[in-house]
Amino acid sequence: MIPEIGHIILISHLVLSFMGGILPLAAIYSKNDFLSIPTKKLSVFLFFLILVPFLVLIYSFLIDDFSVAYVSQNSNINLPNYYKLAATWGAHEGSLLLWILAMNGWLIAYMFFNNSKDKDYISTVFSISCQVIFAFSLFTLFTSNPFERILPIPPLSGADLNPSLQDIAFTVHPPLLYFGYSGLMIPFAISVAAMLFSKDTKEWASNSRPWTLMSCSFLTLGIALGSWWAYYELGWGGWWFWDPVENAAFIPWLLSVALFHSLIASENRGVYGKWSILLSIFAFATSLLGTFLVRSGILTSVHAFALDPERGLFILGILAFFIIGSLFIYSIKDFENETTPSYELTSKEFGFLLNNLLLVVLAVSILFGTIFPLIYEAITDGKQISVGAPYFEVILFPFALALGLLQGFALYLSWGTSSSFKFLPRLLIESVSIFVLILIILFILFDNLHLTSFATIFLSSWILMGTLQINKNKNLNYWRFLRKRAAVTFAHSGMAILTLGVAVVSSYSIEKEIILAPDDSVEFGNQTILFKNTEDIMGPNYFSKSATMSFSDGSNISDVLTEKRTYSPSGQLTTEAGIKTEIFQDLYISMGDNLEADIWSFKVQIKPFIRWIWLGALMIAIGSLLAGIKRVRKT
């Protein structure tokens, strides 16, 4: 009976979100106060109407209600409770429910913390957001009902959650990513409302900027945590694989970064208003497109959700309605009355424009590489082709180089025109000094230097010194200067650290396939690896063969455990990597095949500076979040 309550409340949420999407606009354009509704109160009510079904679904998992089809397909009676919680959003239906909850969370936050005093404008943002929420609620109820029953109840203990997803990082990764995706709904709604009401560019850009920053922060955290999960859970040892679903998250991240930089110029100078509107639309569009690619079944991925083309067509319809509709409004909007301040090629405005163009072209290039195999298959009558990492890496490098060089000095450009570039010689000297220092440290650590890493390491030094350097034209105390722009400093420094991590791990990583029996050892890098023994382990819903490996560098000895797990309900195998984490490197080993008797193959890797990648991403996310919160509080 409880799942039916959740279903009924979800239907109530659908009805009220429809009313919220229609009545405020009807009241505004008909000038009929009878149709007006209290939007703040309704946003709270809508939030609780989606929160209750979500909690009901969690409860159904925790009590092992296998009469609910979604629970039966994604849980097991022996699954630990914390993984039952993760299983709530571990597959298609539950993830959509979480997505709708996140959208309602953003809407209620906007309604209570926005800075606009124009009630009609706020009501329009609310109405457009409710239309998006209604579309997703309709999609959920008619194609992906999480409360659908199986009758009679099957005599099973549940099919189990995908073993690769039975991990603590997965408990957190999807909610963060969904909050990032869904947060882009608010800038989209603001941009459409701004066109409908011909709002001043500076006003609506100021209104949109904090929500863009915070949604970008959640996207960054979600992507970084997913990268970390793939690193240790899949047993591959990498941090980015250009998987189609990774790309589906990376593309809206690139556009959201472009958007909030464009909004800075729009808010401060009133420029790029039309461009910022387009970025708002396309950032939201790519979040919907990513949903379509992941859930339509047309992409094959480690973590694609659904294999149902009908669901994909429904999402494609949602995408078409909102994007074509917003672009139609854009096409008929009269922007002729807007005045654009002049600026020079040496100005901050042009720096932001160049940054935007680089990010957008990069996003389009990655999108093309992701969907090209689908296009090729369609036009060649089923022939298949793949676009692998080499394409994406060749595309990424020149754009990353240009963006990094721009980031190093763009903070010191002035609005309108920059009359002095005295900071450049100092920036170059300091960057070269840090670059040389890093090379010395790397040579001491690894007794080797790789020319292939020099450009990226210099780029990291350039970004870091450009971020930490004070413009001497400003009479500010250095520490006061850094505190004043702490969020920017933190985020840009994080990009420098991430870039350094990528440079070092890409050039200095080593790996080797080894075959060992117990008590055998092998030399690898500066480590001696000893295979101690194997052991059978029985988990709550799996059994595993584990191997104890010893790493020794002559002075320190550490044991790590790597496993091959077999999950009982499904019979699926997973590899649990053994990782010894040091300050400057990870020692990584994953168990391979049992060749004969007790002889096993292993893949062993040394991953220098790989943790710096996730540290940098964390700093970028924190900096973006702090900037967004500061903007909300300031306004």
VOSE-286344 format. One record per residue (C-alpha): y, z, x; residue number from 0. Coordinates in steps of 0.02 Angstrom, whole numbers, plus 50000, padded with zeros to 5 digits. Layout:
R     y     z     x seq
R     Y     Z     X NUM
...
//
This chain:
R     y     z     x seq
R 50000 50000 50000   0
R 50120 50039 50143   1
R 50118 49859 50211   2
R 50163 49799 50036   3
R 50314 49915 50039   4
R 50367 49837 50204   5
R 50343 49664 50127   6
R 50448 49706 49974   7
R 50588 49779 50079   8
R 50584 49624 50190   9
R 50607 49518 50033  10
R 50754 49629 49984  11
R 50828 49598 50157  12
R 50809 49411 50128  13
R 50901 49419 49962  14
R 51044 49526 50028  15
R 51065 49421 50185  16
R 51079 49268 50072  17
R 51215 49357 49971  18
R 51301 49408 50132  19
R 51298 49228 50191  20
R 51374 49158 50031  21
R 51486 49283 49941  22
R 51616 49321 50077  23
R 51651 49135 50101  24
R 51654 49107 49913  25
R 51778 49250 49891  26
R 51891 49182 50028  27
R 51895 49001 49972  28
R 51901 49036 49785  29
R 52024 49180 49811  30
R 51922 49279 49686  31
R 51915 49463 49732  32
R 51771 49487 49610  33
R 51657 49398 49735  34
R 51711 49502 49885  35
R 51588 49629 49954  36
R 51605 49776 50076  37
R 51542 49687 50232  38
R 51535 49841 50344  39
R 51428 49937 50221  40
R 51318 49786 50191  41
R 51289 49764 50378  42
R 51225 49944 50385  43
R 51117 49917 50233  44
R 51045 49755 50303  45
R 51003 49842 50467  46
R 50903 49977 50381  47
R 50819 49849 50267  48
R 50746 49764 50421  49
R 50717 49924 50520  50
R 50601 49995 50386  51
R 50481 49844 50385  52
R 50479 49848 50575  53
R 50431 50032 50574  54
R 50300 49996 50440  55
R 50223 49864 50555  56
R 50221 49988 50700  57
R 50137 50116 50586  58
R 50006 49987 50535  59
R 49963 49960 50718  60
R 49956 50146 50758  61
R 49835 50184 50615  62
R 49727 50029 50652  63
R 49754 49950 50482  64
R 49646 49796 50513  65
R 49668 49739 50334  66
R 49836 49672 50396  67
R 49795 49503 50475  68
R 49926 49520 50612  69
R 49860 49691 50664  70
R 49680 49629 50661  71
R 49723 49480 50771  72
R 49827 49574 50900  73
R 49758 49751 50915  74
R 49597 49844 50943  75
R 49533 50015 50896  76
R 49518 50062 51081  77
R 49690 49998 51128  78
R 49802 50140 51195  79
R 49943 50186 51077  80
R 50081 50129 51193  81
R 50004 49956 51197  82
R 49986 49959 51008  83
R 50175 49982 51006  84
R 50195 49831 51121  85
R 50071 49733 51013  86
R 50196 49750 50870  87
R 50299 49614 50953  88
R 50158 49543 51060  89
R 50132 49387 50954  90
R 50225 49269 50839  91
R 50251 49365 50677  92
R 50300 49532 50753  93
R 50414 49453 50882  94
R 50510 49367 50742  95
R 50531 49532 50652  96
R 50600 49609 50812  97
R 50715 49459 50833  98
R 50788 49483 50658  99
R 50809 49669 50692 100
R 50904 49626 50851 101
R 51019 49505 50759 102
R 51057 49639 50630 103
R 51091 49761 50772 104
R 51219 49643 50849 105
R 51300 49613 50679 106
R 51322 49797 50640 107
R 51393 49826 50815 108
R 51517 49684 50792 109
R 51572 49744 50621 110
R 51614 49918 50686 111
R 51682 49876 50859 112
R 51771 49709 50844 113
R 51957 49702 50884 114
R 52020 49583 50749 115
R 52130 49642 50605 116
R 52107 49483 50504 117
R 51988 49534 50363 118
R 51952 49357 50305 119
R 51910 49304 50483 120
R 51793 49453 50507 121
R 51711 49419 50339 122
R 51681 49239 50393 123
R 51598 49295 50556 124
R 51492 49412 50451 125
R 51448 49273 50328 126
R 51396 49149 50464 127
R 51291 49283 50550 128
R 51207 49324 50384 129
R 51165 49140 50360 130
R 51075 49140 50528 131
R 50986 49301 50484 132
R 50937 49232 50314 133
R 50864 49075 50394 134
R 50756 49177 50512 135
R 50704 49295 50372 136
R 50656 49146 50264 137
R 50556 49074 50409 138
R 50467 49240 50434 139
R 50422 49268 50252 140
R 50362 49091 50214 141
R 50275 49042 50376 142
R 50248 49202 50477 143
R 50225 49349 50360 144
R 50176 49499 50469 145
R 50108 49594 50318 146
R 49983 49465 50258 147
R 49820 49548 50208 148
R 49639 49502 50248 149
R 49530 49534 50096 150
R 49394 49588 50103 151
R 49431 49690 50259 152
R 49328 49619 50404 153
R 49200 49737 50483 154
R 49284 49721 50653 155
R 49377 49834 50772 156
R 49515 49707 50803 157
R 49528 49552 50913 158
R 49638 49645 51040 159
R 49807 49612 51118 160
R 49814 49474 51248 161
R 49752 49565 51406 162
R 49894 49492 51513 163
R 50017 49579 51396 164
R 49937 49751 51410 165
R 50066 49811 51532 166
R 50214 49931 51528 167
R 50337 49794 51578 168
R 50288 49693 51426 169
R 50332 49840 51315 170
R 50514 49820 51371 171
R 50530 49637 51423 172
R 50527 49552 51250 173
R 50652 49669 51164 174
R 50776 49643 51306 175
R 50753 49455 51299 176
R 50769 49450 51109 177
R 50928 49552 51114 178
R 50996 49426 51238 179
R 50947 49276 51132 180
R 51006 49350 50968 181
R 51168 49414 51043 182
R 51226 49234 51064 183
R 51235 49227 50873 184
R 51398 49327 50878 185
R 51498 49210 50994 186
R 51431 49064 50891 187
R 51490 49142 50728 188
R 51658 49187 50805 189
R 51686 49008 50867 190
R 51645 48932 50697 191
R 51756 49058 50608 192
R 51894 49021 50734 193
R 51886 48836 50690 194
R 51887 48871 50503 195
R 52039 48984 50517 196
R 52128 48892 50659 197
R 52136 49053 50757 198
R 52240 49062 50914 199
R 52132 49024 51067 200
R 52180 49183 51159 201
R 52142 49290 51007 202
R 51967 49225 50967 203
R 51920 49213 51152 204
R 51966 49396 51173 205
R 51860 49435 51020 206
R 51710 49337 51086 207
R 51709 49384 51270 208
R 51631 49559 51263 209
R 51487 49503 51152 210
R 51450 49356 51267 211
R 51449 49471 51418 212
R 51332 49597 51337 213
R 51210 49466 51272 214
R 51208 49386 51445 215
R 51170 49558 51518 216
R 51018 49579 51405 217
R 50960 49403 51447 218
R 50973 49443 51632 219
R 50872 49603 51613 220
R 50741 49517 51506 221
R 50719 49372 51627 222
R 50713 49487 51779 223
R 50585 49603 51700 224
R 50479 49453 51649 225
R 50486 49391 51828 226
R 50429 49561 51893 227
R 50288 49567 51764 228
R 50225 49394 51816 229
R 50233 49446 52000 230
R 50112 49591 51991 231
R 50016 49556 51830 232
R 49963 49374 51848 233
R 49900 49397 52026 234
R 49995 49246 52092 235
R 50121 49341 52197 236
R 50272 49235 52152 237
R 50434 49281 52065 238
R 50476 49116 51977 239
R 50357 48976 51927 240
R 50467 48855 51828 241
R 50354 48889 51680 242
R 50424 48802 51522 243
R 50451 48970 51437 244
R 50543 49036 51590 245
R 50653 48882 51581 246
R 50680 48912 51394 247
R 50759 49079 51439 248
R 50850 49019 51595 249
R 50945 48877 51507 250
R 51038 48988 51380 251
R 51072 49111 51522 252
R 51159 48974 51622 253
R 51262 48923 51471 254
R 51308 49102 51427 255
R 51369 49128 51606 256
R 51472 48970 51589 257
R 51537 49031 51420 258
R 51603 49200 51473 259
R 51688 49124 51625 260
R 51768 48993 51512 261
R 51823 49131 51392 262
R 51915 49218 51534 263
R 52024 49064 51555 264
R 52041 49041 51367 265
R 52095 49222 51342 266
R 52215 49233 51488 267
R 52293 49060 51483 268
R 52246 48984 51316 269
R 52155 48839 51402 270
R 51982 48766 51371 271
R 51981 48824 51190 272
R 51885 48670 51131 273
R 51768 48683 51281 274
R 51734 48867 51248 275
R 51691 48828 51066 276
R 51568 48694 51122 277
R 51489 48813 51247 278
R 51471 48945 51110 279
R 51382 48818 51001 280
R 51268 48752 51138 281
R 51224 48923 51209 282
R 51165 48974 51036 283
R 51081 48804 51012 284
R 50977 48823 51171 285
R 50920 48996 51117 286
R 50857 48916 50955 287
R 50785 48768 51051 288
R 50690 48889 51163 289
R 50620 48969 51006 290
R 50564 48799 50944 291
R 50481 48752 51110 292
R 50389 48918 51124 293
R 50331 48930 50943 294
R 50295 48749 50896 295
R 50140 48733 51005 296
R 50208 48579 51096 297
R 50221 48674 51261 298
R 50078 48749 51359 299
R 50128 48912 51443 300
R 50060 49077 51502 301
R 50160 49163 51365 302
R 50190 49035 51228 303
R 50170 49115 51057 304
R 50108 48994 50926 305
R 50012 48833 50904 306
R 50077 48782 50733 307
R 50183 48622 50721 308
R 50237 48666 50544 309
R 50321 48823 50608 310
R 50404 48719 50742 311
R 50474 48598 50613 312
R 50546 48745 50514 313
R 50636 48809 50670 314
R 50693 48632 50709 315
R 50768 48627 50534 316
R 50862 48790 50567 317
R 50924 48720 50732 318
R 50982 48558 50649 319
R 51071 48646 50506 320
R 51175 48763 50611 321
R 51210 48651 50759 322
R 51246 48491 50663 323
R 51348 48592 50539 324
R 51454 48675 50673 325
R 51477 48511 50767 326
R 51534 48430 50604 327
R 51666 48564 50583 328
R 51715 48536 50765 329
R 51731 48348 50736 330
R 51850 48366 50588 331
R 51950 48510 50662 332
R 52128 48465 50708 333
R 52160 48530 50884 334
R 52317 48426 50909 335
R 52436 48571 50880 336
R 52363 48673 51022 337
R 52468 48677 51179 338
R 52384 48682 51349 339
R 52474 48761 51497 340
R 52477 48653 51652 341
R 52380 48700 51808 342
R 52342 48629 51980 343
R 52180 48589 52069 344
R 52207 48745 52173 345
R 52217 48859 52021 346
R 52098 48986 51947 347
R 52088 48878 51790 348
R 52017 48732 51888 349
R 51896 48850 51977 350
R 51829 48906 51808 351
R 51817 48726 51748 352
R 51719 48674 51903 353
R 51605 48825 51883 354
R 51575 48776 51701 355
R 51535 48595 51740 356
R 51410 48643 51876 357
R 51321 48768 51763 358
R 51313 48649 51615 359
R 51249 48501 51717 360
R 51119 48615 51797 361
R 51064 48678 51625 362
R 51049 48500 51560 363
R 50948 48448 51714 364
R 50826 48592 51691 365
R 50813 48556 51505 366
R 50775 48374 51542 367
R 50638 48421 51666 368
R 50563 48540 51538 369
R 50556 48419 51391 370
R 50527 48256 51488 371
R 50336 48275 51483 372
R 50349 48288 51293 373
R 50458 48132 51283 374
R 50342 48038 51401 375
R 50188 48085 51300 376
R 50272 48028 51139 377
R 50328 47856 51205 378
R 50166 47819 51300 379
R 50049 47857 51156 380
R 49973 48016 51224 381
R 49981 47992 51412 382
R 50028 48153 51499 383
R 50138 48190 51648 384
R 50197 48353 51723 385
R 50362 48400 51803 386
R 50328 48531 51935 387
R 50424 48652 52044 388
R 50480 48519 52173 389
R 50589 48433 52043 390
R 50673 48594 51987 391
R 50697 48658 52165 392
R 50777 48495 52222 393
R 50891 48499 52071 394
R 50935 48683 52089 395
R 50982 48690 52274 396
R 51141 48583 52277 397
R 51207 48665 52118 398
R 51169 48840 52183 399
R 51255 48796 52347 400
R 51411 48731 52259 401
R 51417 48878 52138 402
R 51396 49003 52280 403
R 51534 48925 52385 404
R 51649 48925 52234 405
R 51605 49106 52193 406
R 51653 49161 52368 407
R 51838 49122 52349 408
R 51870 49089 52163 409
R 51915 49272 52133 410
R 52068 49251 52244 411
R 52139 49096 52163 412
R 52295 49121 52056 413
R 52331 49062 51880 414
R 52427 48897 51874 415
R 52425 48864 52060 416
R 52379 48956 52220 417
R 52518 48952 52347 418
R 52427 49041 52489 419
R 52253 49027 52562 420
R 52275 49152 52702 421
R 52119 49243 52645 422
R 52006 49095 52689 423
R 52004 49115 52881 424
R 51970 49300 52863 425
R 51835 49265 52733 426
R 51753 49138 52848 427
R 51755 49254 52999 428
R 51684 49400 52901 429
R 51551 49291 52818 430
R 51495 49220 52985 431
R 51488 49396 53057 432
R 51377 49459 52915 433
R 51272 49302 52928 434
R 51240 49331 53114 435
R 51202 49515 53082 436
R 51073 49469 52949 437
R 50992 49344 53067 438
R 50978 49477 53202 439
R 50898 49598 53079 440
R 50775 49465 53020 441
R 50729 49423 53200 442
R 50698 49607 53238 443
R 50593 49627 53080 444
R 50492 49466 53086 445
R 50509 49406 53268 446
R 50557 49235 53203 447
R 50698 49135 53127 448
R 50678 48994 53000 449
R 50812 48860 52999 450
R 50770 48821 52817 451
R 50842 48989 52765 452
R 51007 48977 52859 453
R 51108 48891 52722 454
R 51054 49013 52586 455
R 51078 49166 52697 456
R 51254 49107 52741 457
R 51287 49079 52556 458
R 51236 49259 52521 459
R 51354 49321 52658 460
R 51495 49212 52590 461
R 51474 49277 52411 462
R 51464 49458 52469 463
R 51619 49453 52579 464
R 51716 49353 52450 465
R 51674 49488 52323 466
R 51717 49637 52433 467
R 51873 49566 52515 468
R 52044 49615 52447 469
R 52178 49485 52431 470
R 52315 49540 52551 471
R 52446 49466 52437 472
R 52415 49613 52320 473
R 52485 49782 52367 474
R 52333 49882 52313 475
R 52233 50018 52396 476
R 52063 49943 52440 477
R 51955 50069 52347 478
R 52072 50067 52198 479
R 52058 49878 52201 480
R 51868 49886 52195 481
R 51868 50019 52058 482
R 51985 49913 51953 483
R 51861 49771 51953 484
R 51702 49873 51976 485
R 51601 49772 51850 486
R 51645 49606 51932 487
R 51613 49677 52105 488
R 51444 49746 52052 489
R 51387 49585 51968 490
R 51445 49468 52107 491
R 51372 49581 52242 492
R 51209 49576 52144 493
R 51214 49386 52154 494
R 51234 49398 52343 495
R 51085 49516 52357 496
R 50979 49406 52243 497
R 51024 49252 52347 498
R 50975 49342 52508 499
R 50809 49394 52430 500
R 50772 49216 52377 501
R 50816 49148 52549 502
R 50705 49270 52644 503
R 50554 49271 52528 504
R 50555 49080 52518 505
R 50556 49056 52707 506
R 50466 49209 52777 507
R 50324 49233 52653 508
R 50150 49208 52722 509
R 49984 49201 52631 510
R 49801 49179 52671 511
R 49635 49165 52583 512
R 49508 49285 52661 513
R 49323 49323 52631 514
R 49264 49499 52668 515
R 49117 49614 52642 516
R 49137 49804 52639 517
R 49189 49874 52810 518
R 49248 49701 52867 519
R 49427 49684 52930 520
R 49546 49543 52969 521
R 49714 49526 53059 522
R 49857 49461 52953 523
R 50037 49459 53013 524
R 50067 49628 53091 525
R 49936 49708 52978 526
R 49752 49747 52996 527
R 49667 49732 52826 528
R 49506 49829 52800 529
R 49393 49805 52648 530
R 49330 49982 52617 531
R 49222 49973 52462 532
R 49205 49919 52281 533
R 49192 50030 52129 534
R 49157 50005 51944 535
R 49291 50078 51830 536
R 49280 50101 51641 537
R 49448 50093 51552 538
R 49490 50127 51369 539
R 49459 49947 51318 540
R 49401 49863 51478 541
R 49286 49882 51626 542
R 49333 49827 51800 543
R 49269 49797 51974 544
R 49396 49870 52095 545
R 49411 49849 52283 546
R 49494 49976 52397 547
R 49589 49890 52537 548
R 49671 49973 52686 549
R 49830 49906 52769 550
R 49870 49967 52945 551
R 50012 49916 53060 552
R 49953 50026 53203 553
R 50051 50180 53153 554
R 50040 50188 52963 555
R 49885 50168 52855 556
R 49895 50140 52667 557
R 49761 50108 52537 558
R 49789 49992 52390 559
R 49677 49953 52243 560
R 49651 49778 52172 561
R 49545 49745 52018 562
R 49456 49614 51915 563
R 49461 49676 51736 564
R 49354 49617 51591 565
R 49421 49664 51420 566
R 49280 49710 51303 567
R 49336 49636 51135 568
R 49384 49463 51200 569
R 49289 49452 51364 570
R 49448 49392 51450 571
R 49471 49420 51637 572
R 49631 49479 51721 573
R 49675 49511 51902 574
R 49769 49670 51946 575
R 49854 49647 52113 576
R 49862 49784 52244 577
R 50038 49802 52313 578
R 50103 49909 52454 579
R 50292 49916 52440 580
R 50400 49941 52594 581
R 50589 49933 52614 582
R 50591 49757 52680 583
R 50428 49684 52618 584
R 50281 49693 52499 585
R 50102 49684 52559 586
R 50011 49598 52417 587
R 49826 49570 52390 588
R 49732 49503 52239 589
R 49545 49501 52211 590
R 49461 49333 52197 591
R 49281 49284 52163 592
R 49120 49374 52200 593
R 49037 49246 52316 594
R 48871 49332 52348 595
R 48801 49508 52349 596
R 48955 49615 52388 597
R 49054 49479 52476 598
R 49223 49443 52394 599
R 49366 49323 52417 600
R 49544 49390 52421 601
R 49717 49316 52425 602
R 49832 49415 52538 603
R 50019 49389 52552 604
R 50169 49465 52639 605
R 50325 49451 52532 606
R 50483 49500 52629 607
R 50638 49553 52531 608
R 50560 49508 52363 609
R 50617 49671 52283 610
R 50796 49623 52328 611
R 50785 49482 52201 612
R 50758 49605 52058 613
R 50885 49728 52130 614
R 51014 49589 52128 615
R 50969 49539 51950 616
R 50983 49721 51895 617
R 51156 49733 51973 618
R 51211 49572 51886 619
R 51150 49640 51719 620
R 51233 49809 51743 621
R 51397 49729 51797 622
R 51397 49613 51646 623
R 51356 49756 51528 624
R 51493 49866 51601 625
R 51618 49724 51585 626
R 51569 49695 51404 627
R 51580 49879 51359 628
R 51748 49892 51447 629
R 51813 49745 51347 630
R 51755 49822 51182 631
R 51835 49989 51225 632
R 51995 49907 51287 633
R 52018 49806 51128 634
//
